[in-house]
Amino acid sequence: MILSVKTRERTELVDVTSDINQFIQKSGIDQGLCMLYVPHTTAAVTINESADPSVKSDMLMILNKIIPWEANYRHLEGNSAAHIKSTLVGSSELIAIENRKLVLGTWQGIFFCEFDGPRNRNLHVRILDCKFP
């Protein structure tokens, strides 16, 4: 399955937790694994707090401070900062499924990370059926 994500900002974190949970509900799998993969070199996926929206803005503020857009990069396309952010955050996540739900902490959510937007992006979702002891 592929989740289409339309981003609106140059850097942005989009909460996709409910979309992923809907895929799991439709799959009918009670126990298993959910693998998420971002096939873009300037985007990523991460798990972090989703209850307080200031966490997203704080994360982006620090990433943009640590990895500025202008820093004498050699890449001619002008988006080296986005490539670096994507590498640091990561392009995949693996999450357990129990009782047709993602096993996430109370405050956790899944975020699609845009670092070179706005764009139309894809998040690949694979739901694997497996029984845990």
Secondary structure, DSSP 8 states (H G I E B T S, - for coil): -EEEEE--SSSEEEE-HHHHHHHHHHHT-SSEEEEEE---TTEEEEEEE-S-HHHHHHHHHHHHHHS-S-S----TTS-HHHHHHHHHH-SEEEEEEETTEE---TTEEEEEEESS-S-EEEEEEEEEE----
